[in-house]
Amino acid sequence: MMRAMSAPRSLSRLTLPSVSYGPFRQIGAVPWLLLAAFMRVVAFGGGAMALPAIVIADVALLLAFVIVTWRMVLMSHGRTGLRELKFPQQLKMARSVLLPIFGLLIAATIVAGGSGLVERPSEFMYGFDGVAFDQRTNQGRLWSAFVAALVLLMVLQVDEASKPSLFRAARQFWRHAAWLVPAVCLVATVSMLLHPVQGWFRMLISQIWFGEGAPRDVKLLLFFSYVVIFATIRLWLTVAILIFALRQSYREPSEG
């Protein structure tokens, strides 16, 4: 039986039968991913709605992240208080997590731009966005995997009944680096392998989109289905890999 993922105190002792339905158990995250995808389209359009759309997209993505994390912990026979959070509490947690993460993304983007070693420094600003949506460079994918690990550690701090802290998450990452660093590399590798597959489907969707055969509503349905399916796969695999690594890092001392 797996122990609590982040702290000795747990806000919930929920358990589920050891029956796995794979990614179908993450269906609760899909509406939030759909909202995030729609808001990203609005943001890319520019204008006055761009900034609010980005904020809404990131909040929706974090709520999807929380749902997948909760499900994944329970599937691993762990315990977490995430399920006990009401929607206002989830929004409060989203603010507590996203504000320091945004600060980290801004700082990383500035450093990357000043170093002259990064081809696309702006990719670092989309580090959290890349947890579910494809990045354009391998550096960006690796960065997104690292950001995902920090976000996971911050989200799991809810079991400590305390405000999520980026610095505490960074210390936890360092403490469990023997497992989390390979996990981050694996997440980035999976993202790299998904990129050409997603690119092929993107090309297919583009051909349908610019073609004249399909109605506009069908085109929109295909586009958002494509985006949300790949976002769900990325998010599910990312959290699964990181949860497994974190579980092993907690088990290792007791087994050694």
N, C-alpha and C positions, 0 to 999 in steps of 0.2 A: 504494500500500500504506500502510495506516494505521500510524502509529508507536505505541509503547506508550502507554497511556492516561495514566499518572501519573508515571513515573520512567524514567531511562535503563536501570536494571537490571531485568531480568525474570526471574522464577523459572521460566518455562516458555516454550518456543518451539513450542507446539502450533499447528497450522493445520488448517483445515477447507476442503474444496472450496467454491467460491463458489456454493453451491446453497442457496436459502432455502426453508424450510418455514414461514415466518411464525411465529405464536404456538405452533404445535405443537412447536417445538423447546424451548419452555419447560415442557414437560410435567413435567419433574423437580421443578419448584417446586410443583406442585399438591398433593402429599401434605403439604408443610409449610404451605401455605395452608389446607388442610382442617383440620389440627391447630390452626392459629391461630384459625380460625373457631369450632371446637368449644370451645377454651379461652375465647374471648370470651363465648360463651353461658354457660359455667360461671361466669365472672367477673361477668357481669351478674346472675346469680342471688344474688350476695352470699354471706355466710357466711365460714367459715374458709378455704375454698378460693379465694376471690376473688383475693387477692394472688398466691399461687403460680400461679394460672391466667393472670393478666396477664403474669407473667414468662415463663411457657412460651410464651404466645401471641406475645410480642415476639421471643423467641429464634427461634421457628419462622418468623416473618415475616422476620427478618433472614437466616436461612438460605435462604429462598425468594428474597430480594433478591439474595443472593450468586450463586445459581444463574442467575437471569435476567441478572445483570450479566456473569457469565462467558460465557454463551451470546451475549449481545448484542455483547460485545467481539470474540469470534471471528467472528461474522457480519459484523462491520465490518472483518475482516481485521487485527484488532489482536492483541496478545499480552498474556497475563496469567498470573500464577502461582496464581490462585484454584483452578484445577483440581487443583493439586498438593497442596492442603491436605487432610489426613486429618480425619475427623470430630472427634477431640479438639482439633485445631488450629482447626477451624471454631468450636467452642464457646468456645475461648480468645479467638479474634478477636471473637466475639459479645459476650463480656464487655467486651473492650477498647473496642468501639464503643458498646455500649448504655449503659454506666455514664455516660460524659460526655454522651451524648445525653439520658439521663434528667435529668441535672443541668441541661442547657439547657432542657428542657421545663418543669421545675419553676420555674426562674428566669423563663422567659417567662410562665408562668401567673401568677406573683406580680406581675410588672410589669403584665401585662394587667389583672389584677384591681384593682390600685392606681390605674391610670390612669383608670378609669371610662369609657374610650372604646370598650371591647369589650363587645359584647352578651353573649357567652358565653365568659368567660375560661377555663372548664374545657376548651374545645375545644383550647386550646394544649397541654394535657397529653396530648392524643391526637394530637400532631403526627406521630409515627412510625406510629401505628396508621392514620392517614389516608393513608399511602402506598398502601395496598391497599384500605382500607375507607372507605366514604363518610363525610365529615364533614357537620355540620349547617349550617354557615355558610360563606360565601365567604371570610371571613377565615381560618377554619380550613383551608380548602382551599389557600389561598395559603401559609399557614404550613407545611402538610404538604409542599407542593412544595419549599419552601426546605429543610426538614429532609431530604427525599429527596436533594437535591443534596449536602448535607453528608455524609450517610451514604454516598453513592456515592464521594465523594472520600476518605473514611476507608477504605472497603473496598478501593479501588484502591491504597492505600498499602501493601498487602501486597507489591507489586512492588518496594518500597523495602527489603524485608527488615527492616522496623522496626515498632514498635508503632503502631497507628493513633492519630492525634492529632487532636482536634477543633480545636485552635488552628491546626495546620498545614493542616487542611482549610479553615478559615475564610480563611487567607491565600491558599490556592489559589483559593478562590471569588472573592476580591477580585481576584486576578491575572487571572482569566478571566471577570470580571464582564460584559464586553461581550457575551459569548455566553451565559453562564449565567443572567444576570438575565432576558433574554427567554425562555430555555428554562423557567425557573421559572414565569414568567407564562403560558406556553403550557400547561405541565402543569396549572396551576391552572384555566385555561380549559377544558381537556379534562375535568377533574373536574367543573366546573360544568355542562358540556353532558351529561355522563353522568348527573348527578343526577336529572333528570326521567325519563330512560329507565329508570334503576334504580328510581325511585319507582313507575313504572307496573307494572313486574314485581313490585315489593314488594306493591302493592295486589292484584295477581292472585294471588300466593302466599298472601296473607292470606285472600282469599276462599276459596281451596281449603282452607287450614288450618282455618278456622272452619266450613267446610262439613261435611256428614255423609257425603258420597258416597265420598271416598277413604280407604283404610286409613291408619293412623297411620304405618306404615313408608314408604308412598308420600309422605306429607306431609313426613316427615323428609328423604327423598331429594331431593324438590323444593326444600326450603328450603336444604339445604347445597349443592346444585348451583347454585342461584341465587347464593348468597353467594360460592362459590369461582369461578364463571365471571366475575362482575364483579370480584372481587379480582384474578384473573389478568389480565383486560383492563387494569385500572388499573395494576397493577404493570408489565406489559409495556410499555404506552405511556409510563409515567413514565420507566423506565430507557432506553427507546429514544430519547426526546426528549433526555434529559440526556446520554447517550453521544454522540449526534450533535453536540450543541452543544459538548461538551468536545473531540471530535475536530476540529471546525472551529476551535476556539480554538487548538489545537496546530498546526494546518496553516497558519493565517493568517500568522504571521511569516515562514515560509519561502516563502510565495507572494507576499508583499507586497514 
